[in-house]
Amino acid sequence: MSSAYLTSDDMKMIERLLAEARKGRPYASSDVETAQARLLIHAFESHMPTEAELRDLLAEHVQSRMILAQSYQRWENEGGAPRSER
């Protein structure tokens, strides 16, 4: 990863990391995967040097999304935002 240009090996690594993140989560949407791919590509372009660091970054991103989704679901279950009557 010495260059800021993605090689086919770099793209294979990114796909491998995305596949790892996808395991156990069959509900992942293409929008989520696109955002994850962009995150990895941006990190790569910012010279994040190792696959392990990219893996950790992606794991943190996935965890953050899960926490946000759980919080939103709990909020909705508790009544969510007040709805206006028309």
C-alpha positions as CSV (number, residue, x, y, z in Angstrom):
1,M,0.0,0.0,0.0
2,S,2.8,2.4,-0.8
3,S,0.8,4.3,-3.5
4,A,-2.4,6.3,-3.1
5,Y,-3.8,4.4,-6.2
6,L,-5.8,1.2,-5.6
7,T,-4.4,-1.9,-7.2
8,S,-6.3,-5.0,-7.9
9,D,-4.7,-6.5,-4.8
10,D,-5.9,-3.5,-2.8
11,M,-9.5,-3.9,-4.1
12,K,-9.4,-7.7,-3.3
13,M,-8.4,-6.8,0.2
14,I,-11.2,-4.3,0.5
15,E,-13.7,-6.9,-0.8
16,R,-12.4,-9.4,1.6
17,L,-12.8,-7.0,4.5
18,L,-16.4,-6.2,3.4
19,A,-17.1,-9.9,3.1
20,E,-15.9,-10.4,6.7
21,A,-18.1,-7.6,7.9
22,R,-21.1,-9.0,6.0
23,K,-20.9,-12.4,7.7
24,G,-23.8,-13.0,10.1
25,R,-25.6,-9.9,8.8
26,P,-27.6,-11.0,5.7
27,Y,-29.8,-7.9,6.0
28,A,-27.0,-5.5,5.0
29,S,-28.2,-3.1,2.2
30,S,-26.2,-2.1,-0.8
31,D,-26.3,1.5,0.7
32,V,-24.6,0.2,3.8
33,E,-22.0,-1.7,1.9
34,T,-21.3,1.3,-0.4
35,A,-20.7,3.5,2.7
36,Q,-18.4,0.8,4.1
37,A,-16.5,0.5,0.9
38,R,-16.1,4.3,0.7
39,L,-14.9,4.4,4.3
40,L,-12.2,1.8,3.5
41,I,-11.2,3.5,0.3
42,H,-10.9,6.9,2.0
43,A,-8.8,5.4,4.8
44,F,-6.6,3.7,2.2
45,E,-6.2,7.0,0.4
46,S,-5.3,8.6,3.7
47,H,-2.4,6.2,4.0
48,M,-3.9,3.8,6.6
49,P,-1.0,1.3,6.2
50,T,-2.2,-2.1,7.3
51,E,-5.1,-4.5,6.6
52,A,-5.4,-4.9,10.4
53,E,-6.0,-1.2,10.8
54,L,-8.6,-1.2,8.0
55,R,-10.3,-4.2,9.6
56,D,-10.4,-2.4,13.0
57,L,-11.8,0.7,11.4
58,L,-14.5,-1.2,9.7
59,A,-15.4,-3.1,12.9
60,E,-15.7,0.2,14.7
61,H,-18.0,1.5,12.0
62,V,-20.2,-1.6,12.0
63,Q,-20.4,-1.4,15.8
64,S,-21.4,2.3,15.7
65,R,-24.1,1.6,13.1
66,M,-25.5,-1.3,15.3
67,I,-25.6,0.9,18.4
68,L,-27.3,3.7,16.5
69,A,-29.9,1.2,15.0
70,Q,-30.6,-0.3,18.4
71,S,-31.0,3.2,20.0
72,Y,-33.4,4.2,17.2
73,Q,-35.4,1.0,17.6
74,R,-35.6,1.6,21.4
75,W,-36.7,5.1,20.8
76,E,-39.4,4.0,18.4
77,N,-40.6,1.3,20.8
78,E,-40.9,4.0,23.5
79,G,-43.2,6.0,21.3
80,G,-40.7,7.9,19.2
81,A,-41.4,11.5,18.2
82,P,-44.9,12.9,18.9
83,R,-47.0,12.7,15.8
84,S,-49.1,15.7,14.8
85,E,-52.8,15.3,14.4
86,R,-54.2,16.7,11.1
